[in-house]
């Protein structure tokens, strides 16, 4: 059984349908996607979750354990290899 999708309109006027409570607009997500850096390699939910937590650099990411990152709503296990690789490229690693 799938949840029914409802029409939403973001503050920029983009129309989209969502079945969850998530308020992120897919069009805005595409427009705001960084061109480079580790955030550009992540899915929109993972990227938005990290930005919401103030984690916008690999240096800030390195201040957290993998467990702490996975507890953030929007981050799934598929994002960890991308984050690990980005940390390694910068000579860093997750805390602990």
Protein Blocks (a to p, Z undefined) as FASTA:
>chain_A
ZZdddddddfkopacddfbfbfbdfklmmmmpcfbdjklmpcfklmmmmmmnopabfklm
mmpcfklmmmpghiafklmmmmmmmmmmnopaceZZ
